[in-house]
Amino acid sequence: MIQNQATEGFLVMDIGARVANVEEGYSVSSTSAGQNPGPMTRSVFQLVKEENPAEMFPNDEFVRYGQKVRLVANPYLFRKSLQIASQ
């Protein structure tokens, strides 16, 4: 789960709200301050390391400072892999 320290809201994915002018995009929002939804399908994300051939620890499962990562939605949320993008 990802929490914004300033607003105390938690990041949640809403696949019911499609993003306009995008082939397949869904909105991500934050819960209200102080509301902790707890771990549920739409509030759990994974940190996935980006492939990097020059990486010092290629077979390591740990995410280290400075590595590029993707935030991926819970695989049980949707039939396809969804990741967070920003414009």
N, C-alpha and C positions, 0 to 999 in steps of 0.2 A: 504494500500500500504506500502511496505517495501523499505526503501532507505538506501544504504550504505553511511555513512557520509564521508568516505575517498575518494571514487570514484564518489560520487554523482549520481550513477546509481540506477535504480529501479529494484527490483526483478520481473521477469516475467516468466511464465510457458509456455513452447513450446511443445504442445502435438504432433506436427509434427515431432519432433526429438526423436526417441526411444533410450533408453539406451541399449547398447549391453550386452548380457549375463544376462539379467534380464527378468523374465517372463513377467512382465508388468511394465515398467518404462519409464519415459519421462524426458527430461532435463529441468533444470531451469537455466536461465541465467540472466544477468544484462543488462540494457540498457546502452548506451554510456553516459559518463559524461555530465550532463546538459540537457539531453533529458528526459523530463517528459512525459510519455505516457498518463498520466491522468488515472482516474479510468476506466478500461475496464475489460472484462471478464478474461483475462489472467494475469492481474497485481493486482488483488484483492485477498487477502488471509484472512482466519479467524484464530484467536487464540482460540483453544478449550482446556478446562481444562481436564487433565487426571483424571480418576476415582481414588479416594483415600479414603478408608474407615475410615482412621484416621484424615481426614480433619476437621479443626475447623469450617468451614462454608460450609457444604455439599450442601445446597440448594441455595447458593449464585451464581449469574451469573457473578460476577466480578473475574478477574484474579488478584491475589495478588502476591507480591514479594516472590520468592522462590517456587511457585507452578510449577509443571510440566505441560507443555502445548505442543500441537501439532500445527504445521502450516498446515492448510488444504486449498486446492485450492478451488476457487469459485465453488459452486455446479452446476452452469450453464455451466461450462467449458467442463465437460465430463459426461458420463452416470454413472460412478462409482465415489465414494469418493476417491480423491487423496490427499495424504499428503506428505510433504517434508521429505526426509530421506537423510542421509549422510553416506559415507563410508570412 
